[in-house]
């Protein structure tokens, strides 16, 4: 992994996070106070429950250490702009989804290195474990993630028209960058790609399905409406695969640690399609039952 490749990975993630920033406003953060139960529940599920589920899957399936740690890296990452798009298509609570993505993106700059270090210590032998330098990792994530988000928000604040025009190109760029990253992983690991994908496939699918299920059931347990439960399920189960790949390759210097994120990123498009098909109709029906009131 040379410096040029690391720089390109960081730049690619920065472009994606800039695009996410273009879709955010300060109201997305203020909304947390307006709907604290849903936001706090979503954050607990994403920051605490999701990594625990990843640890459990890695241990139960006795995954190879690099697949298990790759799964932990993925679980440590926040939801990405993809989760907002999926929520919108599923007719969930898009405002809640955007708020959760915004807050978790800032929160995970602190939690990511600690979760990954615990995963490395647990799944990799002591003489081989890769421990991240916490302050240095936080600094790198801020440079490629948080600063672009803030820059994007500033652009939207002072040039809303430009921000709206850039929304579609940045979504397309996000998808293209992720596909290129996955292709790069496949080419680099072409001799073992079938074996790796078979090992990571079941784990990635379980992580995706189990966490979305937990998210939805937990939201219903707290008596949240179906559109809100849909948002929380998607935010819990759809992670920022691009960030996970960037951390694995760009910060940790290990292509094999990105296998789980690459496989997960492919799988989530199929599960998301099923989610959109099922919940878009259900949420539309529930919304139509809400009576209109005249003020």
N, C-alpha and C positions, 0 to 999 in steps of 0.2 A: 504494500500500500504506500504509494509515494505522496509527496506533498501536494502535487497538482491534483491528484484524485481526491484527496481530503478536502482541498479548497473547493473543488467543483461540487462535492457532496454538500458542503456547508452552504454554498451559494444557492444550490437547488432548493434546499430546505428553507433558506431565507426568503426566496421568491414565493414559495408556497405560503409561508407565514405572513409575508407582506400582503398577499392576496386575502388572507383571512382578516388581517387588520383593516383592509379596505371595506370589509363588511360589518365592522364593529363600531359602536358609538359608546359614549359614557353611559347612556341609558341602559345598555346591556349589563353593566355592572350595578347600576342603581336598582335594577329590577330584582337583584338578590334580596334586598330588604323588603320588597313587595311580596315576594313568594319564598320566604325563608325555608319552609318545610321541604318543598320540592328541591330547592337548590342544595341544601345541606344533605338531604338524603342522597342526591345524585353524586355529590362530592365524596361522601363516605363510601359509597359503592365503588366509585372509580379509584379513589386513592388508597382504600384499605381492603375492601372485599375482593376487588379484581386481582391484585397481587397475590392474595391468599389463595384464590382459586388457581392461579398459575402455578404456585408452589405445589399445591395439592395434585394437579395434573402431572407435573413433572415427576413428582415422587411416586404417585400411583402407577404411572405407565413405565416407570424406570427408564426414562428417556436418556439418551446419550447426553453427557454434560453440556455440550455446545448447543443442543436443541433446547434443553431445559433452561439454560441461561438466556438463550435467545427469546424464549417465551416470557421470561421475567422482564427482559428489556422492553418487550412489547407491552406487557401489562403495566409497566412503570410510566409509559408515555400517556399524554392526555388524548382526548378525542381530537380529531382534526376537522378541517372544513368539510370533509366528506360526510361526517355524521350530521352536520346541519342540512346538507342537501338531501340526504336520505330521510331525515325527519320531515322535511318539507314535502317530499314526494309521498311519504306515508301519512300525510295530513296530521302529523303530531303537533305538539306545541313548539313551533319553531323558535319563538322568543326564548323559551326556557332552554332549548338546545343550545342556542347561541350564547346565552348567559353561562351555562355550564362549561362550554368549550372555552370561553374567555377566561373564566375564573380558574379552571383546572390548568390551563396553559401557563398561568403565572404560578400556581401552587406547585406544580410538578418540577419546576426548576430546582426546588429544594429537595423534593422527595425522590426524584429519579436516581441520583448517585447512591443514596442510602439503600433503596430497594435493590438496585443492581448489585451493590457490594454484598448484601445479604444473600442474594441468589448465587453469586460467585463463590462465596464462602461455603454455602450449603451444598452446591452441586459439583464443585470442582475441587480436586484434591489440593491440599495446602501448598504443595510445591509447584502447582500449575495455576492457581487462582489468579484472576485479574482484578485487582482492586483499583477503583477509580479514585483519583485525587479529587476530593469533594469540592473544595473551593475552585479549583481549575475547571472541573466539569460544569459547575454552576455558571462560571464565567463564559464558557464556550456555548452553553445552551442559551444564555442570555443574548449572546452576540448573534446567533443564527435563528433565534426564535422570538424572544421578547422584544428586542429592539426593532426588528422588522414589523412586528405587530403594532407597536407604538407608532412607528413611522406611517404605517398604513392608516391607522386611526387619525393621525394628524392630517394626512392627505385628504381623507374623507371629510374631516372637520372644515377644512378650508377650500376644498374643491369637490363637492358632493357629486357633481355631474361627471367629472373625470373618474371618480371612484366607481360610480355605477357602470360607466363604459368599460372599465377594466375588470368588472366582476366575471363576465363570461370568459375572456382570455386567460385569466388567472386560474379559473376552474379547469379549463382545458390543459393549461400548462402543468397543473398539479397532477392530472391523470397521466399525461405524457411522461413527466419526470418519474413517477412511480413505476410505470411500465418499463422505462429505460433502466431503472435501478434493478428491477426484477430480472430483466434480460441479462444485465451485467452479472448478477449473481449466478444465473444459470450457466452462462458462458464460463465464468471463473471456476465453477464447481461441476463442469459438464461430465467429468468422469464418475462422479458420485451422485449426480442430480436425482436420479430415480430413487435411489436408496434414501437420500436425505428427504425428498419430498414425501415418500411413504412414511418415514419416521415422524416428520413434522406435521403431516396432513391431519391425522386423527387428533393430535394435541391441539392444533390450531382450530379445528372445527369444534372440539369440546370447549375450548376457551371462549370462542365466539358465541356458541349456542347457550352454554351454561350461564355466562354472565348476562346475556340479554334476558334469559328466563328469570334469573334472580332479580335483575333490575325491574322487570315488569311486575313480578309478584310482590316485591318490596313496596313498590309505588301503590299497588292496589291495597296492600296491608295498611298503608297510611291513608287510605281512602282518597287517593288522587284520581282525577278523571282519566279516562282512557287516553286522550291526546297527550296528557302530561306523562302518564305511565309509558306511553310509546317513546317519548323523548328520552326519558330516563333509561329505558331498556337499550335504546340505540347508543346513547352516550356511554353507557356502561360496557356495551359489547363491541363498539366500533372504535378501534384505536388508530393513532397516527402512525401508520406503517412506515411512512417516509422518514419520520423522526427516528423510529426504532432502527431502521437500516442505517441512517446517518450516524447514530450513536455507535452501533456495532462496528461499522467499517471505519468511519471518520474519526471517532474518538478512541475506540478500543482497538482498532487496527486488526479486526478479525472478520473476514468474510463469512466464515462458517457460522458465526453468531447471528448473522442476518438471515439465515435460511428460514427460521420460524416466522419472521416478520414478512418475508417474501411470499411464503405459502399462505399465511394468514390474509395478506392483502388480496390474493386471488380468491380465496374462499369467501371472504366477506361480501364480495359482489354478488355471489349466488344467494347467500343467506339474506342479504339486504333486499334482493329482488323479491324473495318470498315474503319478507317482512312488509315491504311496500304493497304487494298484492293483497295481503291479508288485512293490514291495518288501515289502508287508505279507505276501503269500503266501510270498515267498522267505525272509524273516526268520523267519516262523512255522515253516517247514520246518526251517530251520537250528537254531532253538532247540529244536525237538522231537527233534533228533538228539543233543543234548547229554545224555550219560548222567547219571542222578542218583546221587549217592554218599551213603552213610550214614556219619555221623560217630560 
